[in-house]
Amino acid sequence: MPTYIPKANGITRKWYVIDAKDKVLGKVAAAAAQILTGKRKPIYTPFLDTGDHVVVINARQVHLSGRKETGKFYHYHTGYPGGLKSAAAADVRKKHPERLLESAVRGMLPKTKMGEAMYRKLKVYAGPDHPHAAQKPSKLEVA
């Protein structure tokens, strides 16, 4: 009996909504990464993108455990010589609260072209509203 390998056009993608309000950042990111990679599906194949779409709402109210609010730093480069900058998690939350979750999920995905395709299926919103109601996303609870 040959091994079943799903065809790219035969993969059905669902939409999920995760409410990050008062949830720990790592747990929300791990649940989102698991759905994006498709590891919850029985047709999971490591070399195919079988994952679903994920919409995360209330990213502004995600919880960081311990002293990470002031002790965790996000680094970025401006593109100019000597342009390496750092910002604490509290500062990133004030300016761009979506980046906390986006950065955490991106770090859990493969560092390949397929990982980039998976990452593009992630939508993060700081507030409770999102424009993806037409896709009829199902709510996903994170412990």
C-alpha positions in Angstrom: 0.0 0.0 0.0 1.6 3.3 -1.0 2.0 6.3 1.3 -0.7 8.9 0.9 0.6 12.3 -0.1 -2.0 15.1 -0.4 -2.1 17.1 -3.6 -1.6 20.9 -3.3 -5.0 21.7 -4.8 -6.7 19.1 -2.6 -5.9 20.8 0.7 -8.8 22.5 2.4 -7.9 25.4 4.6 -10.0 26.5 7.5 -10.0 29.7 9.4 -9.5 30.0 13.2 -9.8 32.9 15.6 -7.8 33.0 18.8 -8.6 35.5 21.5 -5.3 36.5 23.2 -6.9 38.5 26.0 -5.2 37.7 29.3 -3.5 34.6 27.7 0.3 33.9 28.0 2.2 35.0 24.8 4.0 31.7 24.4 0.9 29.6 24.7 -1.0 31.6 22.1 2.0 31.6 19.7 2.5 27.9 20.1 -1.1 27.1 19.3 -1.1 29.5 16.3 2.2 27.9 15.0 0.8 24.4 15.3 -2.3 25.4 13.3 -0.2 27.3 10.6 2.1 24.3 10.1 -0.8 21.9 9.8 0.4 19.5 12.5 -3.1 19.1 13.9 -4.3 17.6 10.7 -4.1 13.9 9.8 -2.8 14.8 6.3 0.2 16.6 7.7 3.3 16.3 5.5 6.6 17.9 6.5 7.4 19.1 3.0 3.9 20.5 2.1 2.1 23.5 3.5 -1.1 21.9 4.9 -1.8 24.5 7.5 -4.9 26.7 8.1 -5.4 30.4 8.5 -5.2 32.0 12.0 -6.6 35.3 13.1 -5.4 36.5 16.5 -7.5 39.3 18.2 -6.8 41.4 21.3 -3.0 41.1 20.9 -2.6 44.3 22.9 -3.9 42.4 26.1 -1.6 39.4 25.8 0.2 38.5 29.0 4.0 38.3 29.4 5.1 36.2 32.4 7.9 37.1 34.8 9.9 40.3 34.2 9.7 40.0 30.4 7.8 43.3 30.1 10.9 45.2 30.9 13.6 42.6 30.5 12.8 41.1 27.0 14.2 43.1 24.1 13.3 43.1 20.4 16.2 44.0 18.1 15.9 45.5 14.6 18.2 47.1 12.1 17.5 50.4 10.4 19.6 49.5 7.3 22.2 52.2 8.0 25.7 51.4 9.3 25.6 51.1 13.1 21.8 51.0 12.9 21.1 48.2 15.3 18.3 49.2 17.6 16.6 47.6 20.6 13.3 48.1 22.3 11.8 46.6 25.4 8.6 44.6 25.2 6.7 47.3 27.0 7.8 49.9 24.3 6.9 47.5 21.5 3.5 46.9 23.1 2.8 50.7 23.1 3.7 51.3 19.5 3.0 48.1 17.7 1.2 45.5 19.9 0.8 43.0 17.0 4.6 42.6 16.7 4.9 40.7 20.0 2.7 37.9 18.7 4.0 38.1 15.1 7.6 37.8 16.3 6.9 34.9 18.6 5.0 32.9 16.0 7.6 33.6 13.3 10.3 32.2 15.5 8.3 28.9 15.8 7.9 28.4 12.0 10.4 26.9 9.6 13.0 29.3 8.3 12.3 28.4 4.6 10.1 29.6 1.8 7.4 27.3 3.1 7.7 28.9 6.5 7.2 32.3 4.9 4.0 31.0 3.2 2.8 29.7 6.5 3.5 33.1 8.2 1.5 34.9 5.6 -1.6 33.0 6.8 -1.3 34.7 10.2 -3.4 37.8 10.8 -2.9 39.6 14.1 -5.0 42.5 15.4 -4.5 44.7 18.5 -8.2 45.0 19.2 -11.3 42.8 19.2 -12.4 43.5 15.6 -11.1 41.8 12.4 -12.2 42.0 8.8 -12.3 38.2 8.2 -15.9 37.5 9.2 -16.8 36.5 5.7 -14.5 33.4 6.0 -16.6 32.2 9.0 -13.7 31.5 11.3 -14.2 29.1 14.2 -13.2 30.0 17.7 -10.2 28.2 19.1 -9.6 28.1 22.9 -6.0 28.3 24.2 -5.3 26.9 27.7 
